[in-house]
Structure formats: structure tokens, C-alpha cells
């Protein structure tokens, strides 16, 4: 058994969840899985259809974006993953999709307002949309700079990546992360559901109010607070 087999298998299984959950079509997305002890992560190979993926075909790269194992070229978004792994020590997986509703909000350059308790179960704030990348960053190392675009947005909002595990990139699409690849995929599916609900809410009532603070705190803390009582 190879030393990278565990993360390759983890990355493969997580990637295969994306089409099952309706979060990707064709090759529009990627998941990575990290091994902190080895300083590497496995990620979907670029442009390979999901039906053709195999655990053995997951490229393994280090946090500087250098391939350490694999014959296939890693996802074109690989450097974004590398930047986040290098700077955020407490994440174990990252997901990037172009899921329909979350991407629509990203293209509109809008945060997703916290309208209801489904949103509050996972976040106490609007889901942030990072400003579109500036021209100098676009002309530079685009995917590398996307990692800093994500980090800078959270820094500007005074938000922690451990509290907010999902974000929209203005004019682009969503990224999510988590302590495991499975949690990152979960967050991606939740983000898409929240994005769809928020759109429908605004269509039904364009003046719909944000969820009041008492309900935000109640729903978030019952799942994540010190006295959480949701689940077994």
C-alpha cells in the first residue's frame, strides 16, 4: 500500500459525491483531501469526466503546487487549494463547484442574505461574496491569487475560516472547506440549497427581512454551541 493511498481514496470518494448531489456537470468541479503529516494533498485531475475517475488517478501535490505523485495533470484550481492548505492549518478538504444557484449569486456579486433557520443552522452571517479579482491579480498567477482573494475577503469581514466554511467568488463560483473532505462536500451541498432558498425567498417577497438575531443564535448554538443538543 502506497503512503498516499488514503488521501487518494478520500479525494476520489469525495469527488464522486459531487455529481450524485447535483453540484456539477461534465468536469465543472473538484475536491481535494490533505495529509498534514506528509504536507501533501490529492485532488481531481484536470478535465477528466467523473465516470472516468479512479483513486489511482488522483494527482498528489505539495503545498507549493509541485506534483509529487501521479501522471495526470492536477485540477486547474490546484493552486487555490494549495494556498488555502498552506495558510489554514485546520482544514482537511476543499471543494470548488459551479453549482447553479450558488454560482448565480456569485455572478450577481451578492452575499446570500440570512433569511431563515436553515441558513442559521450553518452560519450566523450572510454567506460572503468576495469582490471580483482586480486586473493585476488576474494577469498574474490567477489560481494562486484566488486563494488570497478568499482569505482577504474573510479578513476584511473579520470572519474566521473555522466559523464560515463557504464563500462565493464574485463573477466566478463557490468554494467550501471543512475539517474533512466529506464535510467540505456537505458544506457545498448546503450552500447550494441555501442559495436556491434565498433566490426563491426574494422572488416571493422582494422585501423579505433578514432572520432576527434571536433565531440566528438559537439555531446556530443548538447545533454548534457549548450546550448543543441537536443530533445524537
DAPE-V420015 format. One record per residue. N is the residue number from 1. RES is the residue in one letter. PHI is phi as a letter, one per 40 degrees, with the letter a starting at -180 (none if undefined). PSI is psi in radians with two decimals (999 if undefined). Layout:
# DAPE-V420015
<<N;RES;PHI;PSI> <N;RES;PHI;PSI>>
This chain:
# DAPE-V420015
<<1;X;none;2.28> <2;X;c;2.72> <3;X;c;-0.27> <4;X;b;0.03> <5;X;c;-0.63> <6;X;c;-0.81> <7;X;c;-0.52> <8;X;c;-0.73> <9;X;c;-0.74> <10;X;c;-0.76> <11;X;c;-0.72> <12;X;c;-0.88> <13;X;c;-0.70> <14;X;c;-0.73> <15;X;c;-0.66> <16;X;c;-0.30> <17;X;c;-0.46> <18;X;c;-0.88> <19;X;c;-0.58> <20;X;c;-0.59> <21;X;c;0.04> <22;X;g;0.46> <23;X;c;-0.21> <24;X;a;2.72> <25;X;b;2.70> <26;X;f;-1.98> <27;X;b;0.45> <28;X;c;1.11> <29;X;i;2.95> <30;X;a;2.64> <31;X;b;2.55> <32;X;b;2.73> <33;X;b;2.31> <34;X;b;2.62> <35;X;b;1.80> <36;X;c;-0.61> <37;X;c;-0.52> <38;X;c;-0.17> <39;X;g;0.64> <40;X;a;2.89> <41;X;a;2.66> <42;X;b;2.50> <43;X;a;2.76> <44;X;d;2.43> <45;X;c;2.60> <46;X;c;2.28> <47;X;g;0.23> <48;X;c;2.18> <49;X;d;2.59> <50;X;c;-0.62> <51;X;c;-0.33> <52;X;c;-0.01> <53;X;c;2.58> <54;X;a;2.59> <55;X;d;-0.69> <56;X;c;-0.32> <57;X;c;0.07> <58;X;c;2.01> <59;X;c;2.56> <60;X;b;2.24> <61;X;b;2.80> <62;X;c;-3.12> <63;X;c;-0.07> <64;X;b;0.07> <65;X;g;0.22> <66;X;c;2.24> <67;X;c;2.22> <68;X;b;-0.28> <69;X;a;2.45> <70;X;h;2.52> <71;X;c;-0.34> <72;X;c;2.56> <73;X;c;2.31> <74;X;c;2.87> <75;X;d;2.52> <76;X;c;-0.32> <77;X;c;0.13> <78;X;d;-0.72> <79;X;c;-0.51> <80;X;c;-0.80> <81;X;c;-0.78> <82;X;c;-0.77> <83;X;c;-0.79> <84;X;c;-0.74> <85;X;c;-0.66> <86;X;c;-0.58> <87;X;b;-0.38> <88;X;b;1.78> <89;X;c;-0.26> <90;X;b;0.45> <91;X;b;2.59> <92;X;b;-0.16> <93;X;a;2.64> <94;X;b;2.46> <95;X;b;2.41> <96;X;b;2.21> <97;X;b;3.07> <98;X;b;0.80> <99;X;d;2.53> <100;X;d;-0.97> <101;X;c;-0.74> <102;X;c;-0.69> <103;X;c;-0.62> <104;X;c;-0.75> <105;X;c;-0.67> <106;X;c;-0.72> <107;X;c;-0.49> <108;X;c;-0.07> <109;X;f;0.76> <110;X;b;2.43> <111;X;c;2.67> <112;X;c;1.99> <113;X;c;2.60> <114;X;c;1.63> <115;X;c;-0.50> <116;X;a;3.13> <117;X;c;-0.42> <118;X;c;-0.76> <119;X;c;-0.81> <120;X;c;-0.39> <121;X;c;-0.35> <122;X;b;-0.42> <123;X;a;2.58> <124;X;b;0.05> <125;X;b;2.91> <126;X;d;2.53> <127;X;c;2.07> <128;X;c;2.56> <129;X;b;2.01> <130;X;c;2.48> <131;X;d;2.62> <132;X;d;2.55> <133;X;c;2.48> <134;X;c;2.88> <135;X;c;-0.68> <136;X;c;-0.71> <137;X;c;-0.68> <138;X;c;-0.73> <139;X;c;-0.29> <140;X;c;-2.42> <141;X;c;1.56> <142;X;d;-0.91> <143;X;c;-0.66> <144;X;c;-0.80> <145;X;c;-0.47> <146;X;c;-0.63> <147;X;d;-0.74> <148;X;c;-0.53> <149;X;d;-0.75> <150;X;c;-0.87> <151;X;c;-0.69> <152;X;c;-0.63> <153;X;c;-0.81> <154;X;c;-0.71> <155;X;c;-0.77> <156;X;c;-0.59> <157;X;c;-0.06> <158;X;f;0.78> <159;X;b;2.62> <160;X;c;2.44> <161;X;c;-0.34> <162;X;c;-0.29> <163;X;c;-0.69> <164;X;b;1.94> <165;X;b;0.42> <166;X;a;2.57> <167;X;a;2.65> <168;X;b;2.52> <169;X;b;2.07> <170;X;d;2.24> <171;X;g;0.10> <172;X;b;-1.69> <173;X;a;3.12> <174;X;c;2.67> <175;X;b;2.49> <176;X;b;2.83> <177;X;a;3.01> <178;X;a;3.11> <179;X;c;-0.36> <180;X;b;2.81> <181;X;d;-0.64> <182;X;c;-0.69> <183;X;c;-0.63> <184;X;c;-0.68> <185;X;c;-0.77> <186;X;d;-0.82> <187;X;c;-0.62> <188;X;c;-0.73> <189;X;c;-0.71> <190;X;c;-0.77> <191;X;d;-0.77> <192;X;c;-0.71> <193;X;c;-0.76> <194;X;c;-0.69> <195;X;c;-0.71> <196;X;c;-0.78> <197;X;c;-0.71> <198;X;c;-0.70> <199;X;c;-0.82> <200;X;c;-0.65> <201;X;c;-0.80> <202;X;c;-0.51> <203;X;c;-0.69> <204;X;c;-0.73> <205;X;a;1.67> <206;X;d;-0.29> <207;X;b;0.40> <208;X;d;2.32> <209;X;c;2.71> <210;X;c;2.72> <211;X;c;2.40> <212;X;c;2.68> <213;X;d;-0.68> <214;X;c;-0.70> <215;X;c;-0.63> <216;X;d;-0.90> <217;X;c;-0.73> <218;X;d;-0.87> <219;X;c;-0.61> <220;X;c;-0.78> <221;X;c;-0.48> <222;X;c;-0.32> <223;X;b;-0.54> <224;X;b;-0.13> <225;X;c;3.07> <226;X;c;-0.44> <227;X;b;0.57> <228;X;d;2.44> <229;X;b;0.13> <230;X;c;2.38> <231;X;g;-3.07> <232;X;c;999>>
